[in-house]
């Protein structure tokens, strides 16, 4: 389960992934790999659970 801090970090990662200037140094296949790894590391994009 992702913590609140993890959710904030995921939001930051989403902003980074959408900034083409930050991805400019990657090969044509690396952005997709990076997105997949970030997705996995962020608990598969699970939304915040309602308790």
PDBQT receptor file of N, H, CA, C and O in Angstrom, charges set to zero:
ATOM      1  N   UNK A   1       0.841  -1.179   0.000  1.00  0.00    +0.000 N 
ATOM      2  CA  UNK A   1       0.000   0.000   0.000  1.00  0.00    +0.000 C 
ATOM      3  C   UNK A   1       0.885   1.242   0.000  1.00  0.00    +0.000 C 
ATOM      4  O   UNK A   1       1.903   1.283   0.692  1.00  0.00    +0.000 OA
ATOM      5  N   UNK A   2       0.506   2.232  -0.760  1.00  0.00    +0.000 N 
ATOM      6  H   UNK A   2      -0.320   2.198  -1.322  1.00  0.00    +0.000 HD
ATOM      7  CA  UNK A   2       1.260   3.471  -0.881  1.00  0.00    +0.000 C 
ATOM      8  C   UNK A   2       0.850   4.429   0.225  1.00  0.00    +0.000 C 
ATOM      9  O   UNK A   2      -0.334   4.577   0.528  1.00  0.00    +0.000 OA
ATOM     10  N   UNK A   3       1.837   5.075   0.820  1.00  0.00    +0.000 N 
ATOM     11  H   UNK A   3       2.798   4.955   0.573  1.00  0.00    +0.000 HD
ATOM     12  CA  UNK A   3       1.568   6.066   1.866  1.00  0.00    +0.000 C 
ATOM     13  C   UNK A   3       1.190   7.401   1.234  1.00  0.00    +0.000 C 
ATOM     14  O   UNK A   3       1.297   7.576   0.020  1.00  0.00    +0.000 OA
ATOM     15  N   UNK A   4       0.752   8.328   2.057  1.00  0.00    +0.000 N 
ATOM     16  H   UNK A   4       0.665   8.186   3.043  1.00  0.00    +0.000 HD
ATOM     17  CA  UNK A   4       0.433   9.665   1.572  1.00  0.00    +0.000 C 
ATOM     18  C   UNK A   4       1.665  10.323   0.951  1.00  0.00    +0.000 C 
ATOM     19  O   UNK A   4       1.568  10.984  -0.082  1.00  0.00    +0.000 OA
ATOM     20  N   UNK A   5       2.822  10.139   1.587  1.00  0.00    +0.000 N 
ATOM     21  H   UNK A   5       2.901   9.602   2.427  1.00  0.00    +0.000 HD
ATOM     22  CA  UNK A   5       4.068  10.685   1.022  1.00  0.00    +0.000 C 
ATOM     23  C   UNK A   5       4.354  10.054  -0.340  1.00  0.00    +0.000 C 
ATOM     24  O   UNK A   5       4.825  10.730  -1.254  1.00  0.00    +0.000 OA
ATOM     25  N   UNK A   6       4.074   8.785  -0.470  1.00  0.00    +0.000 N 
ATOM     26  H   UNK A   6       3.692   8.236   0.273  1.00  0.00    +0.000 HD
ATOM     27  CA  UNK A   6       4.267   8.105  -1.747  1.00  0.00    +0.000 C 
ATOM     28  C   UNK A   6       3.345   8.645  -2.818  1.00  0.00    +0.000 C 
ATOM     29  O   UNK A   6       3.742   8.769  -3.977  1.00  0.00    +0.000 OA
ATOM     30  N   UNK A   7       2.124   8.966  -2.444  1.00  0.00    +0.000 N 
ATOM     31  H   UNK A   7       1.802   8.865  -1.503  1.00  0.00    +0.000 HD
ATOM     32  CA  UNK A   7       1.181   9.548  -3.403  1.00  0.00    +0.000 C 
ATOM     33  C   UNK A   7       1.654  10.922  -3.870  1.00  0.00    +0.000 C 
ATOM     34  O   UNK A   7       1.527  11.264  -5.045  1.00  0.00    +0.000 OA
ATOM     35  N   UNK A   8       2.202  11.705  -2.939  1.00  0.00    +0.000 N 
ATOM     36  H   UNK A   8       2.305  11.427  -1.985  1.00  0.00    +0.000 HD
ATOM     37  CA  UNK A   8       2.737  13.011  -3.330  1.00  0.00    +0.000 C 
ATOM     38  C   UNK A   8       3.906  12.839  -4.292  1.00  0.00    +0.000 C 
ATOM     39  O   UNK A   8       4.025  13.571  -5.275  1.00  0.00    +0.000 OA
ATOM     40  N   UNK A   9       4.771  11.864  -4.002  1.00  0.00    +0.000 N 
ATOM     41  H   UNK A   9       4.675  11.270  -3.204  1.00  0.00    +0.000 HD
ATOM     42  CA  UNK A   9       5.907  11.597  -4.878  1.00  0.00    +0.000 C 
ATOM     43  C   UNK A   9       5.431  11.129  -6.244  1.00  0.00    +0.000 C 
ATOM     44  O   UNK A   9       6.009  11.508  -7.263  1.00  0.00    +0.000 OA
ATOM     45  N   UNK A  10       4.387  10.314  -6.278  1.00  0.00    +0.000 N 
ATOM     46  H   UNK A  10       3.918  10.006  -5.450  1.00  0.00    +0.000 HD
ATOM     47  CA  UNK A  10       3.833   9.857  -7.548  1.00  0.00    +0.000 C 
ATOM     48  C   UNK A  10       3.338  11.052  -8.360  1.00  0.00    +0.000 C 
ATOM     49  O   UNK A  10       3.539  11.103  -9.574  1.00  0.00    +0.000 OA
ATOM     50  N   UNK A  11       2.701  12.000  -7.705  1.00  0.00    +0.000 N 
ATOM     51  H   UNK A  11       2.539  11.959  -6.719  1.00  0.00    +0.000 HD
ATOM     52  CA  UNK A  11       2.252  13.205  -8.399  1.00  0.00    +0.000 C 
ATOM     53  C   UNK A  11       3.415  13.984  -8.975  1.00  0.00    +0.000 C 
ATOM     54  O   UNK A  11       3.332  14.506 -10.088  1.00  0.00    +0.000 OA
ATOM     55  N   UNK A  12       4.502  14.065  -8.219  1.00  0.00    +0.000 N 
ATOM     56  H   UNK A  12       4.569  13.642  -7.315  1.00  0.00    +0.000 HD
ATOM     57  CA  UNK A  12       5.705  14.733  -8.711  1.00  0.00    +0.000 C 
ATOM     58  C   UNK A  12       6.263  13.980  -9.917  1.00  0.00    +0.000 C 
ATOM     59  O   UNK A  12       6.664  14.590 -10.908  1.00  0.00    +0.000 OA
ATOM     60  N   UNK A  13       6.286  12.679  -9.828  1.00  0.00    +0.000 N 
ATOM     61  H   UNK A  13       5.961  12.183  -9.023  1.00  0.00    +0.000 HD
ATOM     62  CA  UNK A  13       6.772  11.857 -10.940  1.00  0.00    +0.000 C 
ATOM     63  C   UNK A  13       5.928  12.049 -12.193  1.00  0.00    +0.000 C 
ATOM     64  O   UNK A  13       6.454  12.076 -13.306  1.00  0.00    +0.000 OA
ATOM     65  N   UNK A  14       4.615  12.182 -12.007  1.00  0.00    +0.000 N 
ATOM     66  H   UNK A  14       4.188  12.160 -11.103  1.00  0.00    +0.000 HD
ATOM     67  CA  UNK A  14       3.736  12.421 -13.155  1.00  0.00    +0.000 C 
ATOM     68  C   UNK A  14       4.089  13.736 -13.844  1.00  0.00    +0.000 C 
ATOM     69  O   UNK A  14       4.093  13.823 -15.072  1.00  0.00    +0.000 OA
ATOM     70  N   UNK A  15       4.385  14.753 -13.044  1.00  0.00    +0.000 N 
ATOM     71  H   UNK A  15       4.382  14.683 -12.047  1.00  0.00    +0.000 HD
ATOM     72  CA  UNK A  15       4.764  16.048 -13.630  1.00  0.00    +0.000 C 
ATOM     73  C   UNK A  15       6.083  15.937 -14.379  1.00  0.00    +0.000 C 
ATOM     74  O   UNK A  15       6.232  16.494 -15.467  1.00  0.00    +0.000 OA
ATOM     75  N   UNK A  16       7.041  15.219 -13.798  1.00  0.00    +0.000 N 
ATOM     76  H   UNK A  16       6.920  14.767 -12.914  1.00  0.00    +0.000 HD
ATOM     77  CA  UNK A  16       8.339  15.038 -14.456  1.00  0.00    +0.000 C 
ATOM     78  C   UNK A  16       8.161  14.294 -15.771  1.00  0.00    +0.000 C 
ATOM     79  O   UNK A  16       8.747  14.670 -16.787  1.00  0.00    +0.000 OA
ATOM     80  N   UNK A  17       7.355  13.244 -15.751  1.00  0.00    +0.000 N 
ATOM     81  H   UNK A  17       6.879  12.939 -14.926  1.00  0.00    +0.000 HD
ATOM     82  CA  UNK A  17       7.157  12.424 -16.947  1.00  0.00    +0.000 C 
ATOM     83  C   UNK A  17       6.460  13.190 -18.071  1.00  0.00    +0.000 C 
ATOM     84  O   UNK A  17       6.562  12.813 -19.238  1.00  0.00    +0.000 OA
ATOM     85  N   UNK A  18       5.762  14.251 -17.724  1.00  0.00    +0.000 N 
ATOM     86  H   UNK A  18       5.680  14.557 -16.776  1.00  0.00    +0.000 HD
ATOM     87  CA  UNK A  18       5.064  15.012 -18.756  1.00  0.00    +0.000 C 
ATOM     88  C   UNK A  18       5.885  16.192 -19.280  1.00  0.00    +0.000 C 
ATOM     89  O   UNK A  18       5.420  16.930 -20.148  1.00  0.00    +0.000 OA
ATOM     90  N   UNK A  19       7.087  16.373 -18.766  1.00  0.00    +0.000 N 
ATOM     91  H   UNK A  19       7.465  15.773 -18.061  1.00  0.00    +0.000 HD
ATOM     92  CA  UNK A  19       7.955  17.479 -19.196  1.00  0.00    +0.000 C 
ATOM     93  C   UNK A  19       8.993  16.948 -20.179  1.00  0.00    +0.000 C 
ATOM     94  O   UNK A  19       9.986  16.344 -19.774  1.00  0.00    +0.000 OA
ATOM     95  N   UNK A  20       8.765  17.171 -21.453  1.00  0.00    +0.000 N 
ATOM     96  H   UNK A  20       7.958  17.661 -21.782  1.00  0.00    +0.000 HD
ATOM     97  CA  UNK A  20       9.642  16.622 -22.481  1.00  0.00    +0.000 C 
ATOM     98  C   UNK A  20      11.081  17.107 -22.350  1.00  0.00    +0.000 C 
ATOM     99  O   UNK A  20      12.001  16.422 -22.797  1.00  0.00    +0.000 OA
ATOM    100  N   UNK A  21      11.292  18.264 -21.752  1.00  0.00    +0.000 N 
ATOM    101  H   UNK A  21      10.545  18.821 -21.389  1.00  0.00    +0.000 HD
ATOM    102  CA  UNK A  21      12.664  18.770 -21.573  1.00  0.00    +0.000 C 
ATOM    103  C   UNK A  21      13.465  17.845 -20.663  1.00  0.00    +0.000 C 
ATOM    104  O   UNK A  21      14.667  17.664 -20.857  1.00  0.00    +0.000 OA
ATOM    105  N   UNK A  22      12.802  17.266 -19.677  1.00  0.00    +0.000 N 
ATOM    106  H   UNK A  22      11.826  17.413 -19.519  1.00  0.00    +0.000 HD
ATOM    107  CA  UNK A  22      13.490  16.380 -18.732  1.00  0.00    +0.000 C 
ATOM    108  C   UNK A  22      13.753  15.000 -19.326  1.00  0.00    +0.000 C 
ATOM    109  O   UNK A  22      14.606  14.261 -18.833  1.00  0.00    +0.000 OA
ATOM    110  N   UNK A  23      13.035  14.658 -20.365  1.00  0.00    +0.000 N 
ATOM    111  H   UNK A  23      12.342  15.258 -20.765  1.00  0.00    +0.000 HD
ATOM    112  CA  UNK A  23      13.178  13.346 -20.992  1.00  0.00    +0.000 C 
ATOM    113  C   UNK A  23      14.020  13.405 -22.262  1.00  0.00    +0.000 C 
ATOM    114  O   UNK A  23      14.254  12.378 -22.898  1.00  0.00    +0.000 OA
ATOM    115  N   UNK A  24      14.470  14.586 -22.631  1.00  0.00    +0.000 N 
ATOM    116  H   UNK A  24      14.280  15.420 -22.115  1.00  0.00    +0.000 HD
ATOM    117  CA  UNK A  24      15.162  14.785 -23.902  1.00  0.00    +0.000 C 
ATOM    118  C   UNK A  24      16.419  13.924 -24.053  1.00  0.00    +0.000 C 
ATOM    119  O   UNK A  24      16.757  13.549 -25.176  1.00  0.00    +0.000 OA
ATOM    120  N   UNK A  25      17.110  13.605 -22.984  1.00  0.00    +0.000 N 
ATOM    121  H   UNK A  25      16.836  13.910 -22.072  1.00  0.00    +0.000 HD
ATOM    122  CA  UNK A  25      18.338  12.834 -23.070  1.00  0.00    +0.000 C 
ATOM    123  C   UNK A  25      18.132  11.332 -23.152  1.00  0.00    +0.000 C 
ATOM    124  O   UNK A  25      19.101  10.579 -23.255  1.00  0.00    +0.000 OA
ATOM    125  N   UNK A  26      16.883  10.885 -23.108  1.00  0.00    +0.000 N 
ATOM    126  H   UNK A  26      16.096  11.496 -23.024  1.00  0.00    +0.000 HD
ATOM    127  CA  UNK A  26      16.599   9.454 -23.148  1.00  0.00    +0.000 C 
ATOM    128  C   UNK A  26      16.492   8.962 -24.590  1.00  0.00    +0.000 C 
ATOM    129  O   UNK A  26      16.146   9.722 -25.494  1.00  0.00    +0.000 OA
ATOM    130  N   UNK A  27      16.793   7.685 -24.789  1.00  0.00    +0.000 N 
ATOM    131  H   UNK A  27      17.075   7.067 -24.054  1.00  0.00    +0.000 HD
ATOM    132  CA  UNK A  27      16.596   7.079 -26.112  1.00  0.00    +0.000 C 
ATOM    133  C   UNK A  27      15.098   6.962 -26.372  1.00  0.00    +0.000 C 
ATOM    134  O   UNK A  27      14.292   7.242 -25.485  1.00  0.00    +0.000 OA
ATOM    135  N   UNK A  28      14.725   6.556 -27.566  1.00  0.00    +0.000 N 
ATOM    136  H   UNK A  28      15.380   6.328 -28.287  1.00  0.00    +0.000 HD
ATOM    137  CA  UNK A  28      13.299   6.482 -27.907  1.00  0.00    +0.000 C 
ATOM    138  C   UNK A  28      12.545   5.408 -27.122  1.00  0.00    +0.000 C 
ATOM    139  O   UNK A  28      11.322   5.490 -27.014  1.00  0.00    +0.000 OA
ATOM    140  N   UNK A  29      13.231   4.405 -26.571  1.00  0.00    +0.000 N 
ATOM    141  H   UNK A  29      14.225   4.338 -26.659  1.00  0.00    +0.000 HD
ATOM    142  CA  UNK A  29      12.551   3.361 -25.799  1.00  0.00    +0.000 C 
ATOM    143  C   UNK A  29      12.581   3.602 -24.291  1.00  0.00    +0.000 C 
ATOM    144  O   UNK A  29      11.768   3.036 -23.561  1.00  0.00    +0.000 OA
ATOM    145  N   UNK A  30      13.496   4.424 -23.822  1.00  0.00    +0.000 N 
ATOM    146  H   UNK A  30      14.157   4.884 -24.415  1.00  0.00    +0.000 HD
ATOM    147  CA  UNK A  30      13.648   4.625 -22.377  1.00  0.00    +0.000 C 
ATOM    148  C   UNK A  30      12.460   5.308 -21.691  1.00  0.00    +0.000 C 
ATOM    149  O   UNK A  30      12.164   4.952 -20.551  1.00  0.00    +0.000 OA
ATOM    150  N   UNK A  31      11.764   6.263 -22.308  1.00  0.00    +0.000 N 
ATOM    151  H   UNK A  31      12.004   6.552 -23.235  1.00  0.00    +0.000 HD
ATOM    152  CA  UNK A  31      10.611   6.848 -21.614  1.00  0.00    +0.000 C 
ATOM    153  C   UNK A  31       9.542   5.813 -21.255  1.00  0.00    +0.000 C 
ATOM    154  O   UNK A  31       8.968   5.873 -20.168  1.00  0.00    +0.000 OA
ATOM    155  N   UNK A  32       9.273   4.873 -22.149  1.00  0.00    +0.000 N 
ATOM    156  H   UNK A  32       9.740   4.825 -23.032  1.00  0.00    +0.000 HD
ATOM    157  CA  UNK A  32       8.281   3.839 -21.856  1.00  0.00    +0.000 C 
ATOM    158  C   UNK A  32       8.750   2.947 -20.710  1.00  0.00    +0.000 C 
ATOM    159  O   UNK A  32       7.956   2.574 -19.846  1.00  0.00    +0.000 OA
ATOM    160  N   UNK A  33      10.022   2.610 -20.701  1.00  0.00    +0.000 N 
ATOM    161  H   UNK A  33      10.667   2.913 -21.402  1.00  0.00    +0.000 HD
ATOM    162  CA  UNK A  33      10.582   1.800 -19.614  1.00  0.00    +0.000 C 
ATOM    163  C   UNK A  33      10.485   2.554 -18.294  1.00  0.00    +0.000 C 
ATOM    164  O   UNK A  33      10.105   1.982 -17.273  1.00  0.00    +0.000 OA
ATOM    165  N   UNK A  34      10.826   3.823 -18.317  1.00  0.00    +0.000 N 
ATOM    166  H   UNK A  34      11.136   4.288 -19.147  1.00  0.00    +0.000 HD
ATOM    167  CA  UNK A  34      10.756   4.643 -17.111  1.00  0.00    +0.000 C 
ATOM    168  C   UNK A  34       9.332   4.721 -16.590  1.00  0.00    +0.000 C 
ATOM    169  O   UNK A  34       9.106   4.586 -15.388  1.00  0.00    +0.000 OA
ATOM    170  N   UNK A  35       8.373   4.936 -17.475  1.00  0.00    +0.000 N 
ATOM    171  H   UNK A  35       8.557   5.045 -18.452  1.00  0.00    +0.000 HD
ATOM    172  CA  UNK A  35       6.965   4.995 -17.049  1.00  0.00    +0.000 C 
ATOM    173  C   UNK A  35       6.530   3.678 -16.400  1.00  0.00    +0.000 C 
ATOM    174  O   UNK A  35       5.851   3.677 -15.373  1.00  0.00    +0.000 OA
ATOM    175  N   UNK A  36       6.922   2.574 -17.003  1.00  0.00    +0.000 N 
ATOM    176  H   UNK A  36       7.473   2.574 -17.837  1.00  0.00    +0.000 HD
ATOM    177  CA  UNK A  36       6.550   1.268 -16.450  1.00  0.00    +0.000 C 
ATOM    178  C   UNK A  36       7.154   1.072 -15.058  1.00  0.00    +0.000 C 
ATOM    179  O   UNK A  36       6.475   0.593 -14.150  1.00  0.00    +0.000 OA
ATOM    180  N   UNK A  37       8.412   1.435 -14.889  1.00  0.00    +0.000 N 
ATOM    181  H   UNK A  37       8.964   1.825 -15.627  1.00  0.00    +0.000 HD
ATOM    182  CA  UNK A  37       9.071   1.279 -13.593  1.00  0.00    +0.000 C 
ATOM    183  C   UNK A  37       8.453   2.186 -12.531  1.00  0.00    +0.000 C 
ATOM    184  O   UNK A  37       8.255   1.766 -11.391  1.00  0.00    +0.000 OA
ATOM    185  N   UNK A  38       8.153   3.411 -12.899  1.00  0.00    +0.000 N 
ATOM    186  H   UNK A  38       8.314   3.753 -13.825  1.00  0.00    +0.000 HD
ATOM    187  CA  UNK A  38       7.511   4.332 -11.950  1.00  0.00    +0.000 C 
ATOM    188  C   UNK A  38       6.140   3.800 -11.561  1.00  0.00    +0.000 C 
ATOM    189  O   UNK A  38       5.752   3.858 -10.394  1.00  0.00    +0.000 OA
ATOM    190  N   UNK A  39       5.414   3.285 -12.537  1.00  0.00    +0.000 N 
ATOM    191  H   UNK A  39       5.730   3.238 -13.485  1.00  0.00    +0.000 HD
ATOM    192  CA  UNK A  39       4.089   2.707 -12.270  1.00  0.00    +0.000 C 
ATOM    193  C   UNK A  39       4.201   1.559 -11.261  1.00  0.00    +0.000 C 
ATOM    194  O   UNK A  39       3.443   1.502 -10.293  1.00  0.00    +0.000 OA
ATOM    195  N   UNK A  40       5.138   0.659 -11.491  1.00  0.00    +0.000 N 
ATOM    196  H   UNK A  40       5.753   0.705 -12.277  1.00  0.00    +0.000 HD
ATOM    197  CA  UNK A  40       5.327  -0.478 -10.584  1.00  0.00    +0.000 C 
ATOM    198  C   UNK A  40       5.758  -0.026  -9.196  1.00  0.00    +0.000 C 
ATOM    199  O   UNK A  40       5.271  -0.545  -8.191  1.00  0.00    +0.000 OA
ATOM    200  N   UNK A  41       6.665   0.937  -9.138  1.00  0.00    +0.000 N 
ATOM    201  H   UNK A  41       7.061   1.358  -9.954  1.00  0.00    +0.000 HD
ATOM    202  CA  UNK A  41       7.178   1.413  -7.848  1.00  0.00    +0.000 C 
ATOM    203  C   UNK A  41       6.122   2.190  -7.075  1.00  0.00    +0.000 C 
ATOM    204  O   UNK A  41       6.223   2.330  -5.856  1.00  0.00    +0.000 OA
ATOM    205  N   UNK A  42       5.118   2.690  -7.767  1.00  0.00    +0.000 N 
ATOM    206  H   UNK A  42       5.036   2.576  -8.757  1.00  0.00    +0.000 HD
ATOM    207  CA  UNK A  42       4.087   3.478  -7.087  1.00  0.00    +0.000 C 
ATOM    208  C   UNK A  42       2.830   2.656  -6.829  1.00  0.00    +0.000 C 
ATOM    209  O   UNK A  42       1.724   3.197  -6.800  1.00  0.00    +0.000 OA
ATOM    210  N   UNK A  43       2.995   1.375  -6.646  1.00  0.00    +0.000 N 
ATOM    211  H   UNK A  43       3.893   0.935  -6.670  1.00  0.00    +0.000 HD
ATOM    212  CA  UNK A  43       1.902   0.478  -6.284  1.00  0.00    +0.000 C 
ATOM    213  C   UNK A  43       0.888   0.349  -7.410  1.00  0.00    +0.000 C 
ATOM    214  O   UNK A  43      -0.312   0.231  -7.161  1.00  0.00    +0.000 OA
ATOM    215  N   UNK A  44       1.365   0.373  -8.642  1.00  0.00    +0.000 N 
ATOM    216  H   UNK A  44       2.340   0.470  -8.844  1.00  0.00    +0.000 HD
ATOM    217  CA  UNK A  44       0.484   0.174  -9.781  1.00  0.00    +0.000 C 
ATOM    218  C   UNK A  44      -0.541   1.265  -9.964  1.00  0.00    +0.000 C 
ATOM    219  O   UNK A  44      -1.585   1.034 -10.572  1.00  0.00    +0.000 OA
ATOM    220  N   UNK A  45      -0.265   2.460  -9.447  1.00  0.00    +0.000 N 
ATOM    221  H   UNK A  45       0.584   2.647  -8.953  1.00  0.00    +0.000 HD
ATOM    222  CA  UNK A  45      -1.197   3.571  -9.621  1.00  0.00    +0.000 C 
ATOM    223  C   UNK A  45      -2.434   3.467  -8.767  1.00  0.00    +0.000 C 
ATOM    224  O   UNK A  45      -3.435   4.126  -9.051  1.00  0.00    +0.000 OA
ATOM    225  N   UNK A  46      -2.394   2.653  -7.722  1.00  0.00    +0.000 N 
ATOM    226  H   UNK A  46      -1.581   2.118  -7.491  1.00  0.00    +0.000 HD
ATOM    227  CA  UNK A  46      -3.567   2.482  -6.861  1.00  0.00    +0.000 C 
ATOM    228  C   UNK A  46      -4.007   3.825  -6.276  1.00  0.00    +0.000 C 
ATOM    229  O   UNK A  46      -3.183   4.567  -5.742  1.00  0.00    +0.000 OA
ATOM    230  N   UNK A  47      -5.279   4.134  -6.371  1.00  0.00    +0.000 N 
ATOM    231  H   UNK A  47      -5.949   3.531  -6.804  1.00  0.00    +0.000 HD
ATOM    232  CA  UNK A  47      -5.764   5.374  -5.763  1.00  0.00    +0.000 C 
ATOM    233  C   UNK A  47      -5.779   5.258  -4.251  1.00  0.00    +0.000 C 
ATOM    234  O   UNK A  47      -5.665   4.167  -3.691  1.00  0.00    +0.000 OA
ATOM    235  N   UNK A  48      -5.916   6.370  -3.622  1.00  0.00    +0.000 N 
ATOM    236  H   UNK A  48      -6.008   7.256  -4.077  1.00  0.00    +0.000 HD
ATOM    237  CA  UNK A  48      -5.964   6.383  -2.167  1.00  0.00    +0.000 C 
ATOM    238  C   UNK A  48      -7.179   5.592  -1.712  1.00  0.00    +0.000 C 
ATOM    239  O   UNK A  48      -8.273   5.742  -2.255  1.00  0.00    +0.000 OA
ATOM    240  N   UNK A  49      -6.976   4.762  -0.723  1.00  0.00    +0.000 N 
ATOM    241  H   UNK A  49      -6.087   4.641  -0.281  1.00  0.00    +0.000 HD
ATOM    242  CA  UNK A  49      -8.065   3.954  -0.200  1.00  0.00    +0.000 C 
ATOM    243  C   UNK A  49      -8.927   4.790   0.729  1.00  0.00    +0.000 C 
ATOM    244  O   UNK A  49      -8.432   5.608   1.504  1.00  0.00    +0.000 OA
ATOM    245  N   UNK A  50     -10.223   4.562   0.631  1.00  0.00    +0.000 N 
ATOM    246  H   UNK A  50     -10.625   3.897   0.001  1.00  0.00    +0.000 HD
ATOM    247  CA  UNK A  50     -11.171   5.209   1.534  1.00  0.00    +0.000 C 
ATOM    248  C   UNK A  50     -11.341   4.293   2.734  1.00  0.00    +0.000 C 
ATOM    249  O   UNK A  50     -11.696   3.125   2.574  1.00  0.00    +0.000 OA
ATOM    250  N   UNK A  51     -11.097   4.799   3.919  1.00  0.00    +0.000 N 
ATOM    251  H   UNK A  51     -10.809   5.748   4.049  1.00  0.00    +0.000 HD
ATOM    252  CA  UNK A  51     -11.262   3.985   5.148  1.00  0.00    +0.000 C 
ATOM    253  C   UNK A  51     -12.560   4.304   5.839  1.00  0.00    +0.000 C 
ATOM    254  O   UNK A  51     -12.865   3.721   6.879  1.00  0.00    +0.000 OA
TER     255      UNK A  51
